[in-house]
Amino acid sequence: MRSIIFSMLLAANVALAPAPAEAQQSQTDEAITATLSALLQADGKRARELLAGIPADGLDPKDVKFRECVLARLDGPTLAQALVSPTTGQPDAFAGEVLGLYREYWRRSVMAPDQREAELEKLRGQLGRLLGSDTLDLEMLLEQTKARLEASGFHLINGQTGRLQDLIVWSKEDAKIESVTLPEGTVQTHVFYLNDFQSQGWSSYLSCERTGTGGWATRDGLYVIVPSYESLTDENFTVSFLGHESQHFGDYERFPDLLGWQLEYRAKLAELALANANRDRLLAKFAGNQGDDPEDAHSYANRRVLLTLREHLGLGPQADLSTVPVDQFKQAAVAALRDDSAQRSGKPGK
């Protein structure tokens, strides 16, 4: 869509040239989008450079707050936060210390990517000392940390998300069974609606809650971070969470040996096959977070999804997918997903 608009404006640039204030806001929006992309790829140095290049004068209050917050979290120091135990209603010193350790690990890891492994080792040692454990095994330390926090009434998930170890902590959850229609069939699954968060993970923290994890899928069901969504009826939720994560849920049983990026590749195709109003927003989101490292499942899958769809539609590698009619585009996404399924099951695609 952007290239079509640009061509139209170019043809009548005298009459429709943007005012200086509009041009500045456009540049600011682009810089913030690039900042979020850098943060999602755990590149804090790049994110900081982009934010520092945005002039503070003329920013709207929301962007001023975002800029100040992200710079503070990237530059440090990491501020301690008192957490209250859901069980006792009293401050939980252990939980607060754990969250502080993770936040400092996130900050240092994104600001010095070449030291990421060293920072993880530092976190491992800190958790061991806090737990009073002499084990050197990170997985055992994570399990011990999880058990201590759960004993205080917290729910949590810890482990690797993208390039960093993550920590997501909440206090309230409600379960429902949802019926979700996907490109290759309908699934019935448990959905756990999570609320009252103490931590929404590293991407949410470093972006000052401007972006982050919306939820995840396990073999037990789907887990949705309710505060991440303005509505539970629009496509941000029904497509980008329920559709995306339900594809994971089905694929865990259908193709149990898929790698992380392969799961994401299929779920992102399912999203695009289901999206209507949000199609262009999803395309922009995927285009803004592409990578060549299979260990970063989302960015690697984004690149492959966009490449595959252009091939299915007979378009060049730089073609603007948002110019393709929605119905034609959705058919291509369905075909790409079915082709992938056929290759994995050894059956012809439909």
C-alpha positions in Angstrom: 0.0 0.0 0.0 2.8 2.5 0.8 4.3 2.3 -2.7 1.0 3.0 -4.4 0.4 6.0 -2.2 3.9 7.2 -2.8 3.4 7.1 -6.6 0.2 9.1 -6.3 1.8 11.8 -4.2 4.8 12.0 -6.5 2.5 12.8 -9.4 1.0 15.7 -7.5 3.7 16.6 -5.0 3.0 20.4 -5.1 -0.6 20.1 -4.0 -0.2 17.2 -1.6 3.3 17.5 -0.1 3.1 17.0 3.7 3.5 19.9 6.1 6.7 20.0 8.1 5.0 18.8 11.3 3.4 15.9 9.4 6.8 15.0 7.9 8.4 15.1 11.3 5.7 12.8 12.8 6.2 10.4 9.9 9.9 10.2 10.6 9.3 9.8 14.3 6.8 6.9 13.6 9.4 5.2 11.4 12.1 5.6 14.0 9.9 4.2 16.7 8.9 1.2 14.5 12.6 0.6 13.8 13.4 0.9 17.5 10.8 -1.8 18.3 12.2 -4.1 15.6 15.7 -3.7 17.1 14.4 -4.4 20.6 12.6 -7.5 19.4 15.9 -8.7 17.9 17.6 -8.0 21.3 19.8 -5.2 19.7 19.7 -2.6 22.4 22.6 -0.6 21.0 20.8 -0.1 17.7 17.5 0.8 19.5 19.3 3.3 21.6 20.9 5.0 18.6 17.5 5.3 16.9 15.8 6.8 20.0 18.7 9.2 20.6 18.3 10.4 17.1 14.7 11.4 17.6 14.5 15.1 18.6 12.6 15.5 21.9 11.0 18.7 20.7 7.6 18.3 19.1 6.9 14.7 20.2 3.5 13.9 21.5 3.3 13.0 25.2 2.9 9.3 24.5 6.1 9.2 22.4 8.0 11.4 24.9 7.1 8.9 27.7 8.1 5.9 25.5 11.5 7.5 24.5 12.3 8.4 28.1 11.3 5.0 29.5 13.2 2.9 26.9 16.4 5.0 27.3 16.2 4.7 31.1 15.7 0.9 30.9 18.6 0.5 28.4 21.0 2.8 30.2 20.2 1.5 33.7 20.5 1.2 36.6 17.8 -1.5 36.8 15.4 -0.4 39.6 14.2 -2.9 42.2 10.6 -3.7 42.4 8.7 -5.1 45.4 6.4 -7.9 44.6 3.5 -9.0 46.8 2.8 -12.7 47.3 -0.7 -13.7 46.1 -0.7 -16.3 48.9 0.2 -14.1 51.9 -0.5 -10.6 50.7 2.9 -9.6 52.0 6.0 -8.4 50.1 8.0 -11.3 48.7 11.7 -10.5 48.8 12.8 -13.5 46.8 10.4 -12.8 44.0 11.5 -9.1 43.8 15.2 -10.1 43.7 14.6 -12.7 41.0 12.8 -10.1 38.8 15.6 -7.6 39.4 18.2 -10.1 38.3 16.4 -10.9 35.1 15.8 -7.3 34.2 19.5 -6.5 34.7 20.4 -9.6 32.6 18.1 -8.4 29.8 19.5 -4.9 29.9 23.2 -5.9 29.8 22.6 -8.7 27.2 20.9 -6.4 24.6 23.4 -3.6 25.2 26.4 -5.9 24.7 25.2 -8.8 22.4 28.8 -10.2 22.2 28.7 -10.7 26.0 25.3 -12.4 25.9 26.6 -15.9 26.9 28.7 -14.3 29.7 25.7 -12.5 31.0 23.7 -15.7 31.0 26.5 -17.3 33.1 26.3 -14.4 35.5 22.6 -14.9 35.8 23.1 -18.6 36.5 25.5 -17.8 39.3 23.2 -15.2 40.8 20.2 -17.5 40.8 22.3 -20.3 42.4 23.5 -18.0 45.2 19.9 -16.6 45.8 18.5 -20.2 45.9 21.4 -21.4 48.1 21.9 -24.1 45.4 25.3 -25.6 44.4 24.1 -27.0 41.1 25.7 -25.7 37.9 22.8 -26.8 35.7 20.8 -23.9 34.4 17.7 -26.0 33.8 17.7 -27.2 37.4 18.1 -23.7 38.6 15.2 -22.5 36.5 13.0 -25.3 37.9 14.0 -24.5 41.5 13.3 -20.8 40.9 9.9 -21.7 39.4 9.1 -23.9 42.4 9.9 -21.2 44.9 7.8 -18.6 43.1 4.9 -21.0 42.7 5.0 -21.8 46.4 4.4 -18.0 47.0 1.3 -18.2 44.8 2.7 -16.9 41.5 2.1 -18.5 38.1 5.1 -18.3 35.8 6.9 -19.5 32.7 10.7 -19.2 32.4 13.0 -20.4 29.6 14.3 -19.2 26.3 12.3 -16.7 24.2 14.2 -15.6 21.1 17.7 -14.7 22.0 17.2 -14.3 25.8 16.1 -16.3 28.9 12.7 -15.0 29.8 10.5 -14.6 32.9 6.8 -14.1 32.7 5.0 -13.9 36.1 1.2 -13.5 36.8 -1.3 -14.0 39.6 -4.6 -14.7 38.1 -5.9 -17.1 35.3 -9.3 -18.3 34.0 -9.8 -21.2 31.6 -12.3 -21.7 28.7 -12.7 -24.1 25.8 -12.6 -22.3 22.5 -13.4 -23.5 19.0 -11.0 -22.1 16.4 -11.3 -22.4 12.7 -8.0 -22.7 10.9 -7.1 -23.0 7.1 -6.8 -26.8 7.5 -9.6 -27.5 9.9 -11.2 -26.6 13.3 -9.6 -27.3 16.7 -11.1 -27.3 20.2 -8.6 -26.2 22.7 -8.3 -24.9 26.3 -7.5 -21.2 26.5 -6.1 -19.8 29.7 -6.7 -16.1 30.1 -3.9 -14.6 32.3 -4.1 -11.4 34.3 -2.4 -9.5 37.1 1.1 -9.5 35.7 4.3 -8.8 37.6 6.4 -9.4 34.5 5.3 -9.8 30.9 8.8 -10.8 29.6 11.9 -9.2 28.3 10.5 -7.8 25.0 7.6 -6.1 26.9 10.0 -4.7 29.6 12.6 -3.3 27.2 10.0 -1.7 25.0 8.1 -0.2 28.0 5.1 -2.4 27.2 4.8 -1.0 23.6 5.2 -4.5 22.2 5.9 -8.0 23.6 4.6 -11.5 23.9 0.9 -11.8 23.5 0.7 -15.4 24.6 2.0 -18.9 23.8 0.9 -22.5 23.2 1.8 -25.7 24.9 0.5 -29.2 24.5 -2.0 -28.4 27.3 -3.5 -25.4 25.7 -3.2 -21.7 24.8 -2.1 -19.0 27.3 -3.1 -15.4 26.5 -1.6 -12.3 28.2 -4.9 -10.4 28.5 -3.3 -6.9 29.1 -1.5 -7.2 25.7 -4.9 -6.8 23.9 -7.2 -3.8 23.8 -10.0 -6.1 22.7 -10.7 -9.9 22.7 -13.0 -9.7 19.7 -10.8 -8.0 17.0 -8.3 -9.6 14.7 -5.4 -8.7 16.9 -6.8 -11.4 19.2 -8.9 -13.7 17.1 -6.3 -14.0 14.3 -2.9 -13.1 15.8 -3.4 -14.9 19.0 -6.2 -17.5 18.7 -5.4 -18.4 15.1 -1.6 -18.2 15.4 -1.4 -20.2 18.7 -4.0 -22.7 17.7 -1.9 -23.5 14.7 0.9 -24.3 17.1 -1.4 -26.3 19.2 -2.5 -28.5 16.3 1.0 -28.8 14.9 2.4 -30.0 18.2 0.4 -33.2 17.7 0.4 -33.4 13.9 4.2 -32.6 13.4 5.8 -33.1 16.8 9.4 -32.7 15.6 9.1 -29.2 14.1 11.8 -26.7 15.0 10.9 -23.3 16.5 11.1 -21.4 13.3 9.1 -24.0 11.4 6.3 -23.7 13.9 6.4 -20.0 13.5 6.5 -20.2 9.7 3.3 -22.2 9.7 1.5 -20.1 12.3 2.3 -16.9 10.5 0.9 -18.4 7.2 -2.2 -19.3 9.1 -2.5 -15.7 10.4 -2.2 -14.3 6.9 -4.7 -16.8 5.6 -7.3 -15.6 8.2 -6.6 -11.9 8.3 -8.8 -9.3 6.6 -8.6 -5.9 8.3 -5.2 -6.6 9.8 -3.5 -8.0 6.7 -1.4 -4.9 5.9 -0.5 -4.4 9.5 0.8 -8.0 9.7 2.8 -7.6 6.5 4.4 -4.4 7.9 5.1 -6.2 11.2 6.7 -9.2 9.5 8.7 -7.0 7.0 10.1 -4.9 9.9 11.4 -7.9 11.8 13.3 -10.2 9.4 16.5 -12.1 10.1 18.8 -14.9 8.9 19.4 -16.6 12.2 17.2 -19.8 12.7 17.7 -19.5 16.5 15.6 -16.3 16.4 12.5 -18.1 15.3 10.2 -15.1 14.6 12.5 -13.0 12.5 13.7 -16.0 10.5 10.2 -17.2 9.9 9.0 -13.7 8.8 11.6 -13.6 6.1 10.7 -17.1 4.8 6.9 -16.4 4.9 7.3 -13.2 2.8 9.6 -14.9 0.3 7.3 -17.9 0.0 4.2 -15.8 -0.6 5.9 -13.7 -3.3 6.9 -16.9 -5.0 3.4 -18.3 -4.8 2.0 -15.1 -6.3 4.6 -14.9 -9.0 6.0 -11.6 -7.7 9.6 -10.3 -7.5 11.6 -10.4 -4.2 10.8 -6.7 -3.4 7.2 -6.6 -4.5 4.7 -4.9 -2.3 2.4 -7.7 -1.0 -0.1 -5.2 0.3 -1.1 -4.4 -3.3 -2.4 -7.9 -3.8 -6.2 -8.3 -3.5 -7.1 -9.7 -0.1 -8.9 -12.8 -1.4 -6.1 -13.7 -3.8 -3.5 -13.1 -1.1 -5.4 -15.3 1.4 -5.6 -18.1 -1.2 -1.9 -18.0 -1.6 -1.3 -18.2 2.1 -3.6 -21.2 2.4 -1.8 -22.9 -0.6 1.6 -22.2 1.0 0.5 -23.8 4.3 -1.0 -26.8 2.6 2.1 -27.3 0.5 4.2 -27.3 3.7 1.9 -29.8 5.3 2.0 -32.0 2.2 5.8 -32.0 2.2 5.9 -33.0 5.8 3.2 -35.7 5.6 4.3 -37.0 2.2 0.9 -36.4 0.7 0.0 -34.2 -2.3 -1.2 -30.6 -1.4 -4.7 -29.5 -2.2 
